[in-house]
Amino acid sequence: MFTMHRRKFKRLVDASTIKKAIQAAEKETSGEIRVSVSTFFWGNVRRAAEKAFSRLGMAHTKDRNGILFFVVPSRRRFVVLGDEGIHAHVGQEFWNEVAEAVGKRFRDGDFTGGLVSGIEEAGRRLSEHFPYEGASDINELPDDVDFG
């Protein structure tokens, strides 16, 4: 059901809705959230997600509180990665819960809804540990979906 190429996935994902979800979540937290959709590749998906995390500058946030949703449509896989600042506060169970929320919606064919659900949950948890800092809060990373 989830087997598809990035072009088809790009048509099924409403990048505008995802960007709005990221912006809404980031109005509640100083954390940063990104979504990256990858092309097909051989190899370890988690390692590829870690490379994307680095390429997108996720580890360069002031509080090390970035979260990346990395999706590989052609491999039917996704990874949710958090930087060390947020992971220290939430632990592995949180990442499992976010991944399950995303995966459930993906299995139902609701790709935009899956990402939005994961973004909302991640934003809620980020806000508990990294609240929005008001006018001094700078958007450190772009909110656009990366189709790199």
C-alpha positions in Angstrom: 0.0 0.0 0.0 2.8 2.4 0.9 5.0 1.4 -2.1 5.4 4.4 -4.4 8.0 6.7 -5.9 8.8 10.1 -4.5 6.9 11.9 -7.3 3.7 10.1 -6.5 4.2 10.6 -2.8 4.8 14.3 -3.5 1.4 14.5 -5.2 -0.2 12.7 -2.2 1.4 14.9 0.4 0.0 18.4 0.9 3.3 20.2 1.5 1.4 23.4 2.3 -0.7 21.7 5.1 2.5 20.1 6.5 4.3 23.5 6.5 1.3 25.0 8.3 1.4 22.2 10.9 5.1 22.8 11.5 4.5 26.6 11.8 1.7 26.0 14.3 3.7 23.6 16.4 6.7 25.9 16.4 4.5 28.8 17.8 4.3 26.7 21.0 7.9 25.7 21.3 11.4 27.0 20.6 12.1 23.5 19.0 12.5 23.0 15.3 10.7 20.5 13.2 11.5 19.4 9.6 10.1 16.9 7.1 12.3 15.3 4.4 11.2 13.0 1.7 14.0 10.9 0.1 14.5 9.2 -3.2 15.1 5.5 -3.5 18.4 4.3 -2.3 20.0 1.1 -1.1 21.3 0.9 2.4 20.2 1.7 6.0 17.3 4.1 6.2 18.3 5.3 9.7 21.8 6.1 8.5 20.3 8.0 5.6 18.0 9.9 8.0 21.1 10.8 10.1 22.8 12.1 7.0 19.7 14.2 6.2 19.6 15.4 9.8 23.2 16.7 9.3 22.6 18.1 5.7 19.5 20.0 6.9 21.5 21.6 9.8 19.2 20.0 12.4 22.1 19.8 15.0 22.8 23.5 14.8 19.8 24.7 16.8 20.6 26.7 19.9 19.1 24.1 22.3 19.8 21.0 20.2 16.0 20.5 20.0 15.3 19.7 16.4 13.1 16.8 15.2 13.3 15.3 11.7 10.6 13.2 10.0 12.5 11.4 7.3 10.3 9.5 4.8 11.5 7.1 2.0 8.3 6.2 0.1 9.9 3.8 -2.3 11.2 1.7 0.6 8.0 2.0 2.7 10.0 3.3 5.6 10.3 6.4 7.7 12.3 7.5 10.7 11.7 10.1 13.3 15.0 11.5 14.7 15.4 14.0 17.5 18.5 15.9 18.5 20.2 15.2 21.9 18.5 18.1 23.7 15.0 16.8 23.2 15.9 13.1 23.5 17.4 13.7 26.9 13.9 14.9 28.1 11.5 12.5 26.4 13.3 9.2 26.0 12.7 6.3 23.5 9.1 5.7 24.4 8.1 9.1 23.1 9.8 8.4 19.7 8.0 5.1 19.5 4.6 6.8 20.1 5.2 9.5 17.5 6.3 6.8 15.0 3.2 4.7 15.7 0.9 7.8 15.2 2.6 8.5 11.8 2.7 4.8 10.8 -1.0 4.2 11.6 -2.1 7.0 9.3 0.4 6.0 6.6 -1.0 2.5 6.6 -4.5 4.0 6.1 -3.1 5.9 3.1 -3.3 9.3 4.8 0.2 10.6 4.3 -0.5 14.2 5.0 -2.5 13.3 8.1 0.2 11.0 9.4 2.9 13.6 9.1 0.6 16.3 10.7 -0.3 13.9 13.5 3.4 13.3 14.2 4.2 17.0 14.0 1.4 17.9 16.4 2.5 15.3 18.9 6.2 16.3 18.6 5.3 19.9 19.0 3.2 19.3 22.2 6.1 17.4 23.8 8.7 19.9 22.7 6.6 22.7 24.2 6.7 21.0 27.6 10.5 21.1 27.7 11.3 23.9 25.3 8.5 26.5 25.5 8.1 29.3 22.9 10.3 32.2 23.8 8.1 34.9 22.5 9.4 37.7 20.3 13.0 36.6 21.0 12.3 33.1 19.5 13.9 32.8 16.1 12.8 30.3 13.5 16.2 28.6 13.1 15.3 26.2 10.3 13.0 26.4 7.2 9.5 25.0 7.6 9.2 23.8 4.0 9.1 20.1 3.2 12.5 19.0 1.9 12.1 16.8 -1.2 15.9 16.2 -1.4 
